[in-house]
Amino acid sequence: MADRAAWLRVLGRVADRQSEVGLVSCPDCGQDQLEVRYIVKHESRIGYVLLWCGKCLHGISVSRVRAPEGAPTWSIDDPASVEGVPNFARYE
């Protein structure tokens, strides 16, 4: 089983390769089913990120991050921004 540090390393890879998020393996189960959602203030692109595996439903949330340029974002002011995000087990 992975730990938070392993998930943070994966987040760094995902942030660098936004268009290829599905090609990065889950540190828990090894499947290529990672999903990422940046929930931010649009003007600053700062907020938090959710990263989880759609297969094993493990992941992390990290606050005070800046969404990479070109990454899709959801508004932090819109409660609907978390719709569709599963209730995944988060490493603290």
GUMI-780263 format. One line per field, with one value per residue: residue in one letter; x, y, z of N, C-alpha, C in turn. Coordinates in pm, whole numbers, plus 50000, padded with zeros to 5 digits. Example, Ala and Ser with C-alpha at 12.3 -4.5 7.8 and 13.67 -1.06 7.14 Angstrom:
residues 2
rest: (A,S)
n_east: (51319,51285)
n_north: (49431,49775)
n_up: (50780,50708)
ca_east: (51230,51367)
ca_north: (49550,49894)
ca_up: (50780,50714)
c_east: (51320,51290)
c_north: (49670,50003)
c_up: (50780,50787)
***
This chain:
residues 92
rest: (M,A,D,R,A,A,W,L,R,V,L,G,R,V,A,D,R,Q,S,E,V,G,L,V,S,C,P,D,C,G,Q,D,Q,L,E,V,R,Y,I,V,K,H,E,S,R,I,G,Y,V,L,L,W,C,G,K,C,L,H,G,I,S,V,S,R,V,R,A,P,E,G,A,P,T,W,S,I,D,D,P,A,S,V,E,G,V,P,N,F,A,R,Y,E)
n_east: (50084,50053,50182,50124,50338,50414,50188,50203,50431,50330,50134,50296,50401,50165,50085,50286,50233,49969,49798,49830,49729,49595,49788,49955,50041,49852,49969,49884,49726,49829,49695,49601,49416,49388,49247,49213,49134,49127,49031,48964,49023,48937,49069,49325,49407,49457,49396,49265,49355,49227,49317,49274,49228,49032,48986,49071,48989,49148,49343,49452,49411,49513,49582,49610,49735,49855,49690,49820,49911,49686,49560,49241,49001,48789,48548,48611,48414,48180,47960,47895,48126,48248,48089,48042,48286,48417,48368,48650,48920,49137,49478,49632)
n_north: (49883,50223,50542,50882,51033,50892,50933,51212,51233,51117,51306,51521,51421,51397,51665,51768,51638,51681,51615,51347,51208,50965,50782,50752,50550,50422,50456,50275,50052,50010,50043,50226,50444,50702,51007,51359,51666,52008,52251,52571,52930,53116,53346,53347,53086,52933,52703,52398,52053,51745,51413,51096,50738,50575,50307,50171,50354,50521,50801,51149,51475,51805,52116,52470,52487,52564,52549,52389,52561,52534,52315,52172,52342,52380,52586,52717,52842,52724,52490,52266,52183,51959,51755,51428,51340,51066,50920,50882,50704,50891,50975,51113)
n_up: (50000,49923,50040,50158,50059,49828,49672,49643,49484,49251,49192,49118,48877,48730,48718,48557,48319,48205,47985,47970,48188,48227,48172,48381,48649,48926,49256,49445,49342,49089,48849,48552,48599,48700,48817,48811,48968,48967,49182,49200,49246,48973,48875,48995,48981,49201,49458,49552,49497,49387,49368,49251,49225,48995,49002,49248,49433,49603,49713,49720,49868,49821,49949,49871,49612,49285,48985,48700,48398,48133,48238,48304,48504,48793,48950,49270,49405,49338,49447,49297,49182,49285,49216,49102,49187,49344,49673,49790,49957,50145,50172,50445)
ca_east: (50000,50130,50162,50100,50456,50405,50082,50253,50519,50242,50073,50397,50406,50038,50087,50377,50186,49824,49725,49856,49699,49555,49905,50031,49984,49815,50070,49826,49686,49904,49611,49613,49283,49392,49170,49257,49043,49174,48918,49044,48975,48978,49162,49460,49431,49500,49289,49309,49349,49189,49376,49228,49225,48897,48978,49077,48931,49242,49399,49489,49370,49620,49535,49704,49810,49823,49662,49911,49852,49627,49482,49102,48974,48652,48541,48604,48293,48064,47950,47883,48260,48289,47996,48107,48406,48375,48412,48769,49002,49243,49597,49655)
ca_north: (50000,50346,50643,51016,51076,50829,51003,51345,51215,51095,51436,51597,51367,51431,51809,51790,51570,51688,51547,51203,51163,50825,50696,50744,50440,50442,50398,50170,49930,49996,50065,50358,50504,50820,51125,51477,51780,52131,52335,52692,53062,53123,53455,53316,52943,52875,52637,52265,51949,51609,51312,50965,50627,50530,50162,50131,50464,50581,50922,51257,51612,51896,52255,52576,52454,52640,52460,52412,52623,52438,52211,52210,52382,52398,52701,52689,52905,52648,52360,52158,52148,51827,51652,51322,51293,50960,50927,50797,50702,50993,50969,51239)
ca_up: (50000,49912,50144,50104,49982,49696,49599,49608,49367,49135,49160,49043,48741,48665,48691,48445,48197,48214,47878,47977,48324,48223,48150,48506,48728,49066,49344,49528,49271,48964,48731,48487,48606,48786,48779,48884,48957,49030,49224,49223,49207,48833,48847,49043,48957,49328,49533,49596,49395,49425,49280,49298,49131,48969,49022,49390,49511,49696,49658,49811,49842,49859,49943,49834,49492,49164,48873,48588,48279,48041,48308,48330,48642,48838,49039,49414,49454,49291,49516,49199,49133,49334,49168,49024,49255,49437,49812,49791,50078,50128,50255,50515)
c_east: (50089,50105,50143,50217,50453,50300,50126,50349,50436,50176,50170,50406,50280,50037,50176,50323,50034,49753,49739,49823,49661,49670,49993,49962,49955,49923,50016,49801,49757,49824,49630,49477,49279,49307,49215,49156,49101,49053,48979,48963,49026,49081,49306,49503,49483,49378,49338,49290,49307,49249,49336,49234,49080,48877,48972,49022,49018,49295,49436,49414,49483,49567,49649,49794,49767,49803,49761,49838,49802,49546,49339,49084,48825,48655,48527,48476,48166,48059,47941,48019,48306,48190,48071,48236,48362,48426,48531,48843,49121,49357,49620,49801)
c_north: (50124,50436,50779,51063,51017,50899,51144,51337,51195,51226,51523,51551,51404,51579,51841,51736,51566,51607,51396,51146,51015,50729,50684,50641,50481,50382,50288,50042,49909,50019,50207,50425,50623,50931,51240,51589,51897,52219,52463,52819,53084,53232,53425,53173,52874,52819,52505,52166,51819,51515,51177,50863,50581,50381,50125,50236,50507,50707,51023,51384,51700,52038,52349,52535,52548,52539,52491,52480,52514,52328,52259,52244,52391,52511,52658,52747,52830,52512,52241,52113,52011,51718,51553,51271,51185,50985,50832,50807,50793,50967,51106,51261)
c_up: (50000,50032,50077,50017,49841,49610,49559,49490,49240,49094,49081,48899,48664,48628,48572,48313,48193,48108,47886,48115,48327,48201,48273,48595,48872,49155,49436,49450,49137,48838,48678,48482,48700,48728,48867,48863,49037,49057,49278,49203,49065,48806,48889,49010,49084,49402,49586,49482,49460,49322,49335,49185,49117,48990,49170,49485,49630,49631,49764,49773,49894,49843,49909,49719,49379,49052,48761,48473,48186,48107,48325,48477,48667,48941,49185,49474,49416,49360,49418,49146,49179,49293,49080,49084,49355,49578,49826,49923,50057,50226,50314,50542)
***
